[in-house]
Amino acid sequence: MDVVLITAAAARHDYVFDGEGRVTDSLPALSTLASDSAVFSCAYSGAPASKTTMRVLLTGTHATGQSAAELPTLLERFEDAGYATAAFHGNPDDDELTSRGFTVPDGESREGGVSDKVRRAVGRRIADDSTLSGALEATNRTLGSSFGVNIASSSFVPGEVLTDRALEWMDETDGPRFLWVHYGDALPPHQPRPETESESLTSRRATRLAHACRRDSADLSEEDEADLRRLYRGELQHLDRCIGSLLEGLDARLDRTESTVAFAGTNGCALGDGDGWHEQGRSLSDDCVRVPVLVDGPTCDPGRYDFAVSAVDVVPTLIGAANREPPEVGAGSDLGSLTDRRVTERQVFARTTGDPPEVMVCNGRWKLVRRQSDGRERLYDRSQDADGVRDRSGENLPVHRALRHALDCFVESRGLRDRSRFGSGSSTEAVHQPGR
């Protein structure tokens, strides 16, 4: 039994799925995976920031700080079970993931070449040198917004390199194996991709738009907004190609009928729908925290499931797929054990350290968001208001009270108290309570 986990940053639910709950035809690899999978249509990331969700996926809990560092990771659990393990991601600056078992393959970033190496070096100087950072950032901002030129570029290793290295590792090892590949290609700012919806746009146009988002998104025209969304869809199509290559390679290297392959988004993307355009970690709107989750394996019955699930469910689900006992410390449930029975309500919780920090509980239909600084709450009926526009706090008091109590328990159990009634912590996180 081999187990593969594929995760992707900035995989927004309603850009992956169509209005009927199916993966859109523009993403053929994910569509094919979904056709044989348990598809969880009401899934929430561990956080509106991908980096925090990765911590949740590593440990299967919403623990943070020192307590999280002391918990065994998903990789260590599979190693203890006798599996060969490997995990690959593309951010060479993420020391936390690297320290907890991830590897960054050698490879060029998106632009490649000598000029890109110079831009990456400048980008690191901006980050590391406080004396130069202000001047360099100002210069980069001016050149980017006026001429569509960046003097600093992303150092991310592209998804193609991650895919190739993951398949090389499969060739180097024997089963049982656990493989985790995390793609960051869809993270903003976005660039046009060949053979996608965004290929007709230029890199300079994309760069100008990215700087315009940071400067004042209110000045964006309708054409600007349409192009920004085209760029994002192009990134998702490029990501889908990488995933398709990975899945094709896996088919040639393992018995998919006896293996489990899971896909999960680690966060969404605002894209101008009430929460800015490229900001991460500041909002608990569905645009930023609702994500696709698919599990293809013998322990999960294929089909669509509408009960709420969370990133904390991934660890026990994959451990269950390997026929191992779930971890004693953890907040999630094995989703495979829930696909063969009727689940009414499951509650998922989330928290953000945005300004001001907020906490959230969602039971699938109803979603309660609380601002921690003053306790102000907003209640949304997702069945009638998927965009979270209308506050229904005064319309269904029994639901509001029940969710408020659940949120109080979550805040209390996590020690999230602050100078007001509730609390401020140092991270964004998510957890669920089992269905009943």
C-alpha positions, 0 to 999 in steps of 0.5 A, spaced: 500 500 500 503 506 497 500 513 499 501 519 496 499 526 498 498 532 493 497 539 496 497 546 493 497 553 495 492 558 493 487 552 490 480 556 491 474 551 491 470 555 486 475 556 481 476 548 481 469 546 481 463 548 477 456 550 479 454 543 479 460 541 484 464 537 479 471 539 477 471 544 471 473 541 465 479 546 464 482 542 469 482 535 466 487 531 471 484 533 477 477 532 474 480 525 472 482 524 479 475 526 482 471 521 478 474 515 482 475 519 489 471 521 495 470 528 493 468 533 499 465 539 497 465 543 504 472 542 505 476 548 509 483 549 509 487 549 516 488 557 515 487 562 510 495 562 509 498 556 506 504 556 511 499 555 517 495 549 514 502 546 512 503 545 519 496 543 521 497 537 515 504 535 518 501 534 525 494 533 524 492 538 530 491 545 531 497 545 536 502 551 535 509 553 537 513 549 541 507 544 542 507 543 535 514 542 534 514 536 539 509 532 535 511 527 530 509 529 523 505 525 518 512 523 515 515 520 522 508 516 523 509 513 516 517 512 517 515 508 524 510 504 520 516 501 516 514 506 510 519 509 505 518 517 505 519 523 502 516 530 501 518 535 496 516 543 496 518 549 492 520 554 497 527 554 499 526 560 504 521 555 508 526 553 513 520 550 517 518 545 512 525 543 511 527 542 518 521 537 518 522 533 513 521 536 506 526 537 501 527 543 496 529 540 489 534 543 485 531 547 479 530 554 476 525 559 478 519 561 473 523 565 469 530 562 469 537 564 466 542 569 468 538 575 469 533 571 473 539 569 478 540 576 479 533 578 480 533 572 486 539 575 489 536 582 489 530 579 492 534 576 498 538 582 499 531 586 500 529 581 505 536 580 509 539 587 509 534 592 513 539 598 510 537 597 503 531 594 503 527 600 503 530 603 497 530 597 493 523 595 495 521 602 492 525 602 486 522 595 485 515 598 486 516 603 481 519 599 475 514 594 476 508 599 476 510 603 471 514 598 466 512 591 468 519 590 470 521 586 477 528 587 479 527 581 484 523 575 483 520 569 486 525 563 488 520 558 488 522 551 484 517 550 479 512 544 479 515 541 473 521 540 477 517 538 483 514 532 479 520 530 476 524 529 482 518 526 486 518 520 480 525 520 480 524 518 488 519 513 486 524 509 481 529 509 487 525 506 492 521 500 493 514 500 497 511 501 501 512 508 500 509 515 502 510 521 498 508 528 499 508 533 494 506 540 495 505 545 489 506 553 490 505 555 483 498 558 484 500 563 489 500 570 487 503 574 484 501 570 477 504 570 471 501 568 464 502 561 462 503 558 455 497 553 453 493 556 458 487 561 458 492 566 460 497 565 455 495 571 451 497 576 456 504 579 457 509 578 463 509 586 463 502 586 463 501 581 469 507 585 473 503 591 472 497 588 475 500 585 481 503 592 483 496 595 482 493 590 487 498 592 492 498 600 491 490 601 490 485 595 488 480 600 487 483 603 481 483 597 477 478 597 471 473 591 469 479 589 464 484 589 469 480 585 474 478 580 468 485 579 466 487 578 474 482 572 474 485 570 467 492 569 470 489 566 476 486 561 472 492 560 467 496 558 474 491 553 476 491 550 469 499 550 469 498 546 476 493 541 473 498 539 468 504 538 473 499 534 477 497 530 471 504 529 469 505 526 477 499 522 476 501 519 469 508 517 472 504 514 479 500 510 474 506 507 471 510 506 478 505 503 483 498 499 483 493 505 483 487 500 485 491 498 492 494 505 493 491 511 496 492 518 492 489 524 496 489 532 493 488 538 498 488 545 497 492 549 503 488 555 502 484 559 497 485 566 494 481 573 495 481 575 487 477 581 489 471 578 492 471 583 498 478 581 501 483 584 496 486 581 491 493 577 493 492 578 501 494 571 505 492 570 512 487 576 513 480 573 512 476 567 514 471 568 508 470 562 503 474 565 498 480 564 502 479 558 506 474 553 502 478 548 498 478 542 494 479 535 498 479 529 494 481 522 496 482 516 491 483 509 495 480 503 497 478 505 504 474 511 501 467 510 497 467 514 491 462 520 491 460 527 493 460 528 500 457 535 503 458 534 510 464 539 513 471 537 513 478 540 515 485 540 514 486 536 520 482 530 517 488 529 512 492 525 517 488 520 520 485 519 513 491 517 510 494 513 516 487 509 516 488 508 509 495 505 511 491 500 516 494 503 522 491 506 528 490 513 528 494 518 532 492 519 539 493 526 539 489 529 534 483 533 532 481 530 526 477 523 523 478 518 518 474 520 513 474 513 510 470 511 516 465 517 514 463 515 507 459 509 508 454 512 513 450 518 514 453 524 517 449 530 519 453 536 522 460 536 523 463 543 526 470 546 523 473 551 526 479 556 524 482 562 526 486 568 523 491 573 526 489 578 521 488 585 523 484 584 527 484 577 529 478 572 528 475 565 529 470 561 525 466 555 526 462 552 520 457 546 520 456 546 513 450 550 512 451 556 518 458 559 519 459 564 525 465 569 525 467 572 531 472 578 531 477 577 537 478 584 539 471 586 541 467 580 540 463 582 534 460 576 531 457 575 524 452 569 522 452 567 515 447 562 512 451 559 506 445 555 503 443 562 501 449 567 501 455 563 499 459 569 498 458 571 506 455 578 504 449 578 509 449 578 516 444 574 519 445 574 526 438 576 529 434 571 524 436 565 527 438 565 535 438 558 536 443 556 531 447 562 533 447 560 540 449 553 539 455 556 534 457 561 539 457 555 545 462 551 540 466 557 538 467 559 546 469 552 547 474 552 541 477 558 544 477 556 551 481 549 549 486 553 545 488 558 550 486 564 545 484 569 550 486 576 549 486 583 552 478 583 551 474 577 552 477 572 547 484 572 546 490 573 541 494 567 539 500 567 534 497 563 528 491 561 524 489 554 525 483 549 524 480 543 527 473 540 527 468 536 532 466 529 529 459 529 526 453 526 530 
